[in-house]
Amino acid sequence: MDQQVEQVRELLKLHQTGADQQLAQLNIADQARLLAELKPAERQHRFEQLQRPVEVFEYLPLHQQLQLTASLSLEELVTLLDAMHSDDFIDLYKQLPLSVQQQLLGKLSAQSCQVLKVLHAYPEETAGALMSSDYLTLPPELSMNEAIETLRDIAGNHDTLYLIYIVDVQQHLLGVISLRQIIQALPTATIAEVMTKEVIYGTVDEDQEKIARTLAYYDFIALPIVDTSKKLVGIVTYDDAMDIAEAESTEDFQKAGAVSPLDQHSIKTVPILSLYKKRVFWLVLLVFGSLLSSFGIAKYEDIIAEHIVLVFFLPLLVGSGGNAGSQSATLMVRALATGDVQFSDWFRLVGRESLVALCLGLTMACAVSILGYIRGDLMVAVVLAISMTGIVLLGCLIGMSLPFILNKLKLDPASASAPLVTSICDASGVVVYLFVASRLLF
Amino acid sequence: MDQQVEQVRELLKLHQTGADQQLAQLNIADQARLLAELKPAERQHRFEQLQRPVEVFEYLPLHQQLQLTASLSLEELVTLLDAMHSDDFIDLYKQLPLSVQQQLLGKLSAQSCQVLKVLHAYPEETAGALMSSDYLTLPPELSMNEAIETLRDIAGNHDTLYLIYIVDVQQHLLGVISLRQIIQALPTATIAEVMTKEVIYGTVDEDQEKIARTLAYYDFIALPIVDTSKKLVGIVTYDDAMDIAEAESTEDFQKAGAVSPLDQHSIKTVPILSLYKKRVFWLVLLVFGSLLSSFGIAKYEDIIAEHIVLVFFLPLLVGSGGNAGSQSATLMVRALATGDVQFSDWFRLVGRESLVALCLGLTMACAVSILGYIRGDLMVAVVLAISMTGIVLLGCLIGMSLPFILNKLKLDPASASAPLVTSICDASGVVVYLFVASRLLF
């Protein structure tokens, strides 16, 4: 099917009028992808010819959605917004100019106004901001046959038809039933008899990352979200959970590389100034780490001047500590992020890490001491072997502990980036190396 | 619900017999999680009391599944395997001792033997090895009412009931219909009229990561997989895609920290020796990177001996280049992994990156030249400013290009780890710094 997308892309490039028909044959996601590649005016033009404009619109990136709305009349905008899924509607609404928001308030459908009331208030990155209110509910007394009939009538534009929630009149969750259960049960059985009563749910104030993790853990198609009074207010679907999981991984990745998260912008379009700001903070902060190394060196300038060969091995020793520390930190950051490791595991892991670090340190010590003997003498070899073992061991312990410490301080363990760990390990490495040298070479 | 899990965990700890009943109330995933925490003998005992043993069994980690099968009679094992989902069955079967596999061959159901024949052959990490053969097919001439009736009869244990594939007698894919479409269409319409004919599919030899990405891109519940002759042979479901996406992110994360991937082991249980091996390779390899720095230093030993103050600033200058390079590499590795950036974008991105790098370099140059003036003199400040700008610029360009080069060499861009980039940037930083110093200070 990639071939087909390619063909339509070519047609669009050539501004062929027949392209609209070909475009309509593609999957909605592909239609949106191709539209997103066009110039704004061209996109506008093609958008007006679409057969299923609302669905395609929802797949476009938010800034392109905004561009497109700018050229719509107020009536057209109202029609579009009323037809959108509630979560996409809210995301777009929040970005509209305040004046437009006010004009809209009197015109939107009662349902959209209700959505605004329920969903608008939740802070970013919480379940409340992520959820959609397009879920289906059924009363518990229906039979399976009646349930299917009712679903036919009410299904409409809802995010999922496959999980239906059973609520009482106050909207408290009583149970959940899947369309699969409805199909497979005896046609005369009632929902109350078939439904799952122990419903697993999230709450509006939970972090979106936790919601995504819960959904993946239970392999659910959707997770119901309740408010503080345990009333059902929304659902989060598996496709949103996948997007969140990817966005959170990207964020952790960027932190691991000492870049403040880019907020889901594409690296190709993020403004230069913004990219500069996200990076300069960490670079300047890390200068202080490097300065620690410098002061370590300053303290031992005499011995360096005496044994200039020591400088030759400085990058090797110090670098190895930083590298080993980065490895430890990376393993811990990811294990904490996926839930493989808890804060309480730290003590137990220190033992394992020390053992691995000792083996690594001794291996590196062998290698470096041979080099030291060739380039220096036996004493240099001994200094290098002892320093290397100590530096690698220390680096690993710093690297594995830093994410836990950040976690304990309620900071994101992912901030224990490779560059940060390297800077700290470098400084401690310089001190260990030159201290050992000063003791053994004088 | 976490509270409920906690209660049952306590009961299990106290070896209460009532615990079995409480356990059965929990979600399958939670039952498996609690069982997984028990000692092998205890787990064995609880497992025999389960009400839905097969489902819980499928959620257990593979090594625990193997432990449990060891105590089953051949008949019990056959019953268990025949009842499992095809993808989980194959994963377990591949781990069984050869002698057991041979004993099983004559006893497994015809359906299981068919699954073995179809799924056993595909290499790890391909769509073929990931897919399940528990999909539903219907003939195109059925009406919606007939479809629902048929689904009731054949639904059984299939992975998903929500997407049904329409195939001809040779199993070629004709279309796909969702249960939602079946419910919402006129009861008398035929499948052929309602189904989506442009089916998006994967092929058995595609990489599992690509499959997971396609699924997430289209927001599908399942993706059909066809063999080389375009016959439908399996499906990959969204829950498997989520697991793959997480595993692949973890792998990229570990690579970014210069650790060879741990193959999905928990960091708490991976054998020490294996952890050592996955790390020592990169540590030793990176020694060569550090040696480059050392030789750079050796070449300029005279000027260092003359101006020992240069050593003081060495960690700062060299470290900043490495940090800036790590940032660039991290951004590119992730952007390549998520598909945000293609190989062909390199040229376009070089311009943006150079601009950002220049701004970053100049900022850092200002900071470091003040320090240089305080600790050295005006000439030292000039040397530092020029070196810093050059080092940061060079570091960024190396960092952003390395992932692309690895990609071009058909290697994983994620291997452009922070430690690797740091090592390379360090070495080039040393040379730039000391070269500039040697020109300006003599």
Chai-1 contact restraints between the chains, C-beta under 6 A:
chainA,res_idxA,chainB,res_idxB,connection_type,confidence,min_distance_angstrom,max_distance_angstrom,comment,restraint_id
A,M1,B,I200,contact,1.0,0.0,6.0,A-B,restraint_1
A,N27,B,I200,contact,1.0,0.0,6.0,A-B,restraint_2
A,A29,B,Y217,contact,1.0,0.0,6.0,A-B,restraint_3
A,A29,B,Y218,contact,1.0,0.0,6.0,A-B,restraint_4
A,L151,B,I183,contact,1.0,0.0,6.0,A-B,restraint_5
A,R152,B,I183,contact,1.0,0.0,6.0,A-B,restraint_6
A,A155,B,Q184,contact,1.0,0.0,6.0,A-B,restraint_7
A,L161,B,R180,contact,1.0,0.0,6.0,A-B,restraint_8
A,Y162,B,Y162,contact,1.0,0.0,6.0,A-B,restraint_9
A,L179,B,L179,contact,1.0,0.0,6.0,A-B,restraint_10
A,R180,B,L161,contact,1.0,0.0,6.0,A-B,restraint_11
A,I183,B,L151,contact,1.0,0.0,6.0,A-B,restraint_12
A,I183,B,R152,contact,1.0,0.0,6.0,A-B,restraint_13
A,Q184,B,A155,contact,1.0,0.0,6.0,A-B,restraint_14
A,I200,B,M1,contact,1.0,0.0,6.0,A-B,restraint_15
A,I200,B,N27,contact,1.0,0.0,6.0,A-B,restraint_16
A,A216,B,M242,contact,1.0,0.0,6.0,A-B,restraint_17
A,Y217,B,A29,contact,1.0,0.0,6.0,A-B,restraint_18
A,Y218,B,A29,contact,1.0,0.0,6.0,A-B,restraint_19
A,D219,B,D239,contact,1.0,0.0,6.0,A-B,restraint_20
A,Y238,B,Y238,contact,1.0,0.0,6.0,A-B,restraint_21
A,D239,B,D219,contact,1.0,0.0,6.0,A-B,restraint_22
A,M242,B,A216,contact,1.0,0.0,6.0,A-B,restraint_23
A,S249,B,S249,contact,1.0,0.0,6.0,A-B,restraint_24
A,T250,B,R334,contact,1.0,0.0,6.0,A-B,restraint_25
A,F253,B,R334,contact,1.0,0.0,6.0,A-B,restraint_26
A,G257,B,S326,contact,1.0,0.0,6.0,A-B,restraint_27
A,G257,B,Q327,contact,1.0,0.0,6.0,A-B,restraint_28
A,G257,B,T330,contact,1.0,0.0,6.0,A-B,restraint_29
A,A258,B,Q327,contact,1.0,0.0,6.0,A-B,restraint_30
A,V259,B,Q327,contact,1.0,0.0,6.0,A-B,restraint_31
A,S266,B,D340,contact,1.0,0.0,6.0,A-B,restraint_32
A,I267,B,L331,contact,1.0,0.0,6.0,A-B,restraint_33
A,I267,B,A335,contact,1.0,0.0,6.0,A-B,restraint_34
A,I267,B,D340,contact,1.0,0.0,6.0,A-B,restraint_35
A,I272,B,L355,contact,1.0,0.0,6.0,A-B,restraint_36
A,I272,B,V356,contact,1.0,0.0,6.0,A-B,restraint_37
A,L275,B,V356,contact,1.0,0.0,6.0,A-B,restraint_38
A,Y276,B,V356,contact,1.0,0.0,6.0,A-B,restraint_39
A,Y276,B,C359,contact,1.0,0.0,6.0,A-B,restraint_40
A,R279,B,Q327,contact,1.0,0.0,6.0,A-B,restraint_41
A,V280,B,L360,contact,1.0,0.0,6.0,A-B,restraint_42
A,V280,B,T363,contact,1.0,0.0,6.0,A-B,restraint_43
A,L283,B,N323,contact,1.0,0.0,6.0,A-B,restraint_44
A,L286,B,N323,contact,1.0,0.0,6.0,A-B,restraint_45
A,S290,B,P315,contact,1.0,0.0,6.0,A-B,restraint_46
A,S290,B,L316,contact,1.0,0.0,6.0,A-B,restraint_47
A,S290,B,G319,contact,1.0,0.0,6.0,A-B,restraint_48
A,S293,B,P315,contact,1.0,0.0,6.0,A-B,restraint_49
A,S294,B,F312,contact,1.0,0.0,6.0,A-B,restraint_50
A,S294,B,P315,contact,1.0,0.0,6.0,A-B,restraint_51
A,S294,B,L316,contact,1.0,0.0,6.0,A-B,restraint_52
A,I297,B,V311,contact,1.0,0.0,6.0,A-B,restraint_53
A,I297,B,F312,contact,1.0,0.0,6.0,A-B,restraint_54
A,A298,B,F312,contact,1.0,0.0,6.0,A-B,restraint_55
A,E301,B,I308,contact,1.0,0.0,6.0,A-B,restraint_56
A,A305,B,I308,contact,1.0,0.0,6.0,A-B,restraint_57
A,I308,B,E301,contact,1.0,0.0,6.0,A-B,restraint_58
A,I308,B,A305,contact,1.0,0.0,6.0,A-B,restraint_59
A,V311,B,I297,contact,1.0,0.0,6.0,A-B,restraint_60
A,F312,B,S294,contact,1.0,0.0,6.0,A-B,restraint_61
A,F312,B,I297,contact,1.0,0.0,6.0,A-B,restraint_62
A,F312,B,A298,contact,1.0,0.0,6.0,A-B,restraint_63
A,P315,B,S290,contact,1.0,0.0,6.0,A-B,restraint_64
A,P315,B,S293,contact,1.0,0.0,6.0,A-B,restraint_65
A,P315,B,S294,contact,1.0,0.0,6.0,A-B,restraint_66
A,L316,B,S290,contact,1.0,0.0,6.0,A-B,restraint_67
A,L316,B,S294,contact,1.0,0.0,6.0,A-B,restraint_68
A,G319,B,S290,contact,1.0,0.0,6.0,A-B,restraint_69
A,N323,B,L283,contact,1.0,0.0,6.0,A-B,restraint_70
A,N323,B,L286,contact,1.0,0.0,6.0,A-B,restraint_71
A,N323,B,P419,contact,1.0,0.0,6.0,A-B,restraint_72
A,S326,B,G257,contact,1.0,0.0,6.0,A-B,restraint_73
A,S326,B,A418,contact,1.0,0.0,6.0,A-B,restraint_74
A,S326,B,P419,contact,1.0,0.0,6.0,A-B,restraint_75
A,Q327,B,G257,contact,1.0,0.0,6.0,A-B,restraint_76
A,Q327,B,A258,contact,1.0,0.0,6.0,A-B,restraint_77
A,Q327,B,V259,contact,1.0,0.0,6.0,A-B,restraint_78
A,Q327,B,R279,contact,1.0,0.0,6.0,A-B,restraint_79
A,T330,B,G257,contact,1.0,0.0,6.0,A-B,restraint_80
A,L331,B,I267,contact,1.0,0.0,6.0,A-B,restraint_81
A,R334,B,T250,contact,1.0,0.0,6.0,A-B,restraint_82
A,R334,B,F253,contact,1.0,0.0,6.0,A-B,restraint_83
A,A335,B,I267,contact,1.0,0.0,6.0,A-B,restraint_84
A,D340,B,S266,contact,1.0,0.0,6.0,A-B,restraint_85
A,D340,B,I267,contact,1.0,0.0,6.0,A-B,restraint_86
A,L355,B,I272,contact,1.0,0.0,6.0,A-B,restraint_87
A,V356,B,I272,contact,1.0,0.0,6.0,A-B,restraint_88
A,V356,B,L275,contact,1.0,0.0,6.0,A-B,restraint_89
A,V356,B,Y276,contact,1.0,0.0,6.0,A-B,restraint_90
A,C359,B,Y276,contact,1.0,0.0,6.0,A-B,restraint_91
A,L360,B,V280,contact,1.0,0.0,6.0,A-B,restraint_92
A,T363,B,V280,contact,1.0,0.0,6.0,A-B,restraint_93
A,A418,B,S326,contact,1.0,0.0,6.0,A-B,restraint_94
A,A418,B,A418,contact,1.0,0.0,6.0,A-B,restraint_95
A,P419,B,N323,contact,1.0,0.0,6.0,A-B,restraint_96
A,P419,B,S326,contact,1.0,0.0,6.0,A-B,restraint_97
